[in-house]
Amino acid sequence: MKNFSDLLELARHLGAGDATLIEVKDIVVRDELARLCLEPRCDGYGRSMSCPPQVAGPQGFRKLMPEYKQALVFKLEVPKEVAFSFERNEVLALIHEIGAGVEKVAREQGAVKARAFAGGSCKELFCADYPECRVLDEGKPCRNSHLARPSMSGHGIDVGKLMETAGWSQRLVVDKAEPMATFTGLVLLE
């Protein structure tokens, strides 16, 4: 296994509260999680290239997994009030930015197939002021390809199990007793 400790530090420098490496084989992918994008229909469904039905989904992610050995998993913890406010989009945008930044540096360092995944629809996070996704509607290049990353949910990645594998307690926003919420992202590394 390669030593990616500098990428862990980079993730923290970019804003992650914590980051760790796990083995890709330990990532749990569940078809039913990706189906939640459709029913009940997520606001991001069909509105961008980073969300279903435009992403490869659970089957596509499973096909990718053998090409990678490690995944850098990172998290942000925020007060639950933030998770239920408009500020949530700022947190999710930061998840995309951290993932994109780590992916870029990993590729520059020789992990040429590094690939980041994030939470939240890039349409809502980066192009909310535009009526349509430029790629889907006009066939033009993405306005924010340097930031927007594919949806973890759309690929069926079990975020709860991901956090457990990373050694972190899961802070669910639906838990009324929990004052904090956790948001995560990941970068696949060869």
N, C-alpha and C positions, 0 to 999 in steps of 0.2 A: 504494500500500500504506500502510495506517495504521501509525502508530508505536505499538507496544505495549511500549516499553522499560520502562515502569513495571510491567507485568505480569511481565516477566522478573525484575525485582527482587523482586516479590511472591513469585514461585515460589521464589526463593532464600531469601527471608526465612522462608517457610513450611517450609523444610527441604531443598529440592532442592540437590544439589551443583552443578548447572549447569542452564541453560535457554537455549533459542535459538528463533528463529522460522524456519520453513521454509514453502515453498509447499505448499498442500494437494494440488495436482496431482502432487507428487512422492511422496506416500504410496503405498506399494505394498500392494495388497490381494490376498490369495491364498486361494481357496476351500479348498484342502487344509489350510491352517493352522486354519481354523475347524472342519474335520472332525475335527481332533485332539481337540477337546473331547468328541466322541462316542466315538471309537475311537483309542487306548485311552481309555476313559471317564474324564474328569476328575471329581474329587470334587464340583466345583461344578455339574456338568451337571444341569439341571432342578431345582435347589434354590433359585434366586432369580430375581428379575426382571432382574438384571444379567448373567446367563449364558444360553447357549443351553439350550433352544430358545426362550427368551423374548425374545431380542434379534433385531434385524433381519438379522444376519449380513452376509456380504460384499456381497450384492446391495444390502441396505439401506444399508450404508456407502457404496457406490459412488454410490447415488442422492443421498446427502447431500453428497458432495464438491463438486459444482458450486455449491452455495449458499455455499461458504466460499472465502476467498482464502489465508489463512494458518493455520498451526497452531503453537501454542506447545508445544514438546517439552521435557520436563524429565527429569532422571535423578537417581538415588541410587546411589552405589557403596558396597558393604558387603563385609566379609571373606566369603570363600566359606563359612566355617563358619556364618555367620549365614544364608546362603541355604539351607542344609540343616538348619536347626534351627527350633524353634518361633518364634524371633525373626523369622523370615521374615514371619510374619503381621503383626508390628509395622511392618515396612518396607512391605509391601503396603498396610496401612491408611494409612500416611503418604502413599503414592502417591495413594490415593483422596482423602485430605484436601487435599493440595496441588492436585490437579485441581479439586476442588469449590470451594476457596477462590479459585483463579484464575478459574474460570467465573463465580462470584458477582460478583466485582469487575469483570470484563469486562462483564457484563450491566449493572451499575450505571453503567458508563462509556459505555454506548451500544451495545456489541456484544451486542444483545439475543438473538441466536441462538447465543451461545457455548455450546459443548458439550464436556464433558470425558469422557475414556475412561481407564481404568486397568487394572491387572493384578490378578488374584486375585479369587476369589469373595467378594462382599460378605457372603454367608451365613456363611462361615468367619471373616471378619474382624470383623464387627460383631454378628452374631447367633448365634454359636457356642453360647451358653448356652440357646438356644431350639430345640426339636425340629424346627420347620418354619418356613419363610418365611411371615410373617404375611400378605403380599400374596397369595401363591399358595395357601396353605392356608385362609385365612379371608376373603379378599377385603377385608382392612382396609388402611389406609395403612401404608407402610413406616416402620419404627421409626427408620431412619437415612437418610431421603431427602436430608438435608443433606450426607451424606458419600458414600454408595454411588453409584458410577458404573459405566456399562456396561463389559464386558470387551473389551479390545483384541483378545485372542485369538479371542473369540467372533465378532468382526467380520472376522477374517482379516487383521488388520493385521500386516504383516511387520516385527516389531520390529528385527530385524537391519538391514534396509534403512532403517528409520526412523532408527536410530542413525548409520548411514553417511551419510545425507542431512544429519543434524544436524552431521556432522563429528566424531563421537565414535568411538573404537575400541570394538568390541563385546567385552565381557568375559563369555564364556560360562561358566556354572557347570560345564559338562561338561569343560572344558579343565583337565586335571589340573595343568598348569604355572601356571595363572592363580590368583593368591591372592585376587582380588577378583571380585565379581559385580555386574552393573549391572541396575537395575530402572528402567523408564521409564513415563511417562504422557504424555498429550497433551490439548490443548484446541483445538478447532476455533474459528476466529475469522473473522468476515465481513471 
